[in-house]
Amino acid sequence: MGYTNVALKDKIMEMYPEIEAHGINLSLDFNRQLKTYDIKLEKNSHKLITHLEKKDADECIDGIKCINLGVQISEFIRNFATLK
């Protein structure tokens, strides 16, 4: 399945609107060595980098939420999004 990093980021932002609602910056890059997407969440000085497996990214593009990514996003919001 072919898609761009921008398309994947847009789909993640669509599926997890709480990212934008809490003012969290999301960036991603494909890690050729691990064959995963490195997802970086940032708010102020707080950062979280997590990996999204290619299979999970493919499912995300198809509209299937990735539970592991959702948990990571929820944890980041719970820990850092309410901080000023």
N, C-alpha and C positions, 0 to 999 in steps of 0.2 A: 504494500500500500504506500503510495507516495503522497506526501504533503510537506508543507514548509513549516519551519519553526514558528513563523508568524501565525499560520493557520492553527497550529496546536495551541499556541498561547491564547489566541482569540477564543478557541473552543473551551479551554480551561477557565478563562475569565467569564464566559457565558454560563458554564456549568456551576461555577462557584462565585456568584455575584458578591458574596461577603468579602472577597479579596478587595475589590474596589470600594465597597461600602466602608471598610475600615481603613482605607488609605494605604493599603499594602502594595508595594511595588513587586511585580513578578517578572522575572526574566528566565529564559531557558536557552540551553545550548545542547546540541547532540554530542555526547561523549563517545567518540569513535573507539576508544580503547575498551570501554566497558559495554558499548552498544546500548547505552541508556541515555535518557534525557536528564541533564542536571537542571533541576528547578531551584531557583533562588527566590526566597521571599525576604523582603526587607521593609522595615518600618523604623525610621530614625536610625539609631545605631545598632539595632537588633537585626540579625540575619539568621536564616535557616537555609541550608542547602540539602536537598533530598534528591533521590534518583527515581525516575519513572521508567520502568522497563518498557522496551519497544512494544511488546504485546499490549501493555496497559495503555500506552499512547495511542496505538491503533484503535483500541476499544473506545478511548476517549473521543477520538475523531468521529467515531460512529455513534456518539451520544451516550455511551455507557460510562457512568461515573466510576472512577477508580477509588475504591474504598481506602486504600493505603494513603493516597494523596489527600483525600478528604480528611482523614484523621490528622495528617501533618498540618494541613491548613487550619483545622479547628484548634489544634494545640498551639500553633503560633498565635492565632487570634486570642485565645484564652490567656496566653502568657504575656503578649506584648502589644496587641492592638489597642488596648485601652490606655496604655501609657502615653503621656504627652512628650 
